[in-house]
Amino acid sequence: MISSTLKYTAETEAQRIEKLHAYHVLDTHPEDNFDNIALMAAQIFDAPDAIISFVDTDRIFLKSNLSGLPQTLRLDRHENLCGIAVLNESVTVFNDTHQHPDLLCSPLVNCENGIRFYAGAPLRSPEGYNMGMLCVTDTVPRQATKKQLEMLKSLSKLVIDKLENRLRYRKNIESQVNLMSMALHEIKNPLASINLANDIILKDPGKAQKMGEMIKSSVMRIQNKLSDLLKQSQEEEKEPILAREELNLMELFVKLLNNFELLANKKQQIIELNCQDSLPSIYADKAKISDVLHNLVSNAIKYSYKGSVISIDATEEKGFVKIMVKDEGQGLSNEDMSKLFTKFAVLSSKPTGKETSNGLGLSITKSFVELHNGTIEAISAGKDRGTTFIVKLPVHRQAEQLID
């Protein structure tokens, strides 16, 4: 029996596979960068074959295949040397595979001109998961020196370094794309308010002062949001930082109603506000909590029918402020519920006033709520039966509790 030094539980194996898939290396074409590393490994051992393999759930993918094996050959994880070696913490060496009865069941060992010598270094991620192997093989038994094995380990680290660099690059690109999408999403409603206010001024100049204040407020919101996104872009590799302060939720709600007055009136909708008397303040990031409320009310208006009622209720409940935004709109199907808070989700509901949607609002909302150690959920009795979003944010009463 070939012993292994690593014991992956079901949970850690799932994490290993998740990390492997994050590299986006499976089923990709051969590349010179990896082939050159494999070639150096073969030259160090003066061996005919070298392979860079990645061990998936039940199969082995050959990223670099400097051997006689067909590139499209499907290798079973449990019948291959790399599938065994990936469970070892250090370099795995078989000077002669025929001296290990357990290996003779491998089709790559017991075939004509099969593998007799094998030396493989694990491709270990920064989290400590073995993603696959950098290995050299030969059809005859042989000995490996300590220096050769050390050099093989060094080359295996180069493979992971390349994958990690690519992963960081992809994350940076994704972050920039998300920031741009967030910027577009966040400025749509203020721009719509500005446009409506301008139309009202043109029709009724007597309302210029009130509409001018609305326009100024919307412009300031756009400026603040773009400024926040710029700061977030500059600090994207740091942990998210919350600019906490004591918030009077009633003030936020009143400002929210003023911001959405024009959009709601345009669709003849009514927004009702029902707040518990002496609703406690919360200690939170004002901009992010405002964005949470803004997105929920915006969606309620967007997906509700003309003439419907939207209600906002806020109460204290067991150390939390519970905020409910309820509409009489199109509701959610079971399929909608399963993907509600994912990025770019496409739901069955459609805007009722020809508004646009990019599927980002709720994913952003969820992330902001969770940053405050809060929760968000949605309840719907089904299609055309409305939706209620429930946000719970912790109430901190003492100064020492306000420190993160």
Secondary structure, 3 states (H helix, E strand, C coil): CCCCCCCCCHHHHHHHHHHHHHCCCCCCCCCHHHHHHHHHHHHHHCCCEEEEEEECCCEEEEEEEECCCCCCCCEEHHHCHHHHHCCCCCCEEECCHHHCHHHHHCCCCCCCCCCCEEEEEEEECCCCCEEEEEEEEECCCCCCCHHHHHHHHHHHHHHHHHHHHHHHHHHHHHHHHHHHHHHHHHHHHHHHHHHHHHHHHHHCHHHHHHHHHHHHHHHHHHHHHHHHHHHHHHCCCCCCCCCEEEECHHHHHHHHHHHHHHHHHHCCCEEEEEECCCCCCEEEEHHHHHHHHHHHHHHHHHHCCCCCEEEEEEEEECCEEEEEEECCCCCCCHHHHHCCCCCCCCCCCCCCCCCCCCCCHHHHHHHHHHHCCCEEEEECCCCCCCCEEEEEEECCCCHHHHCC
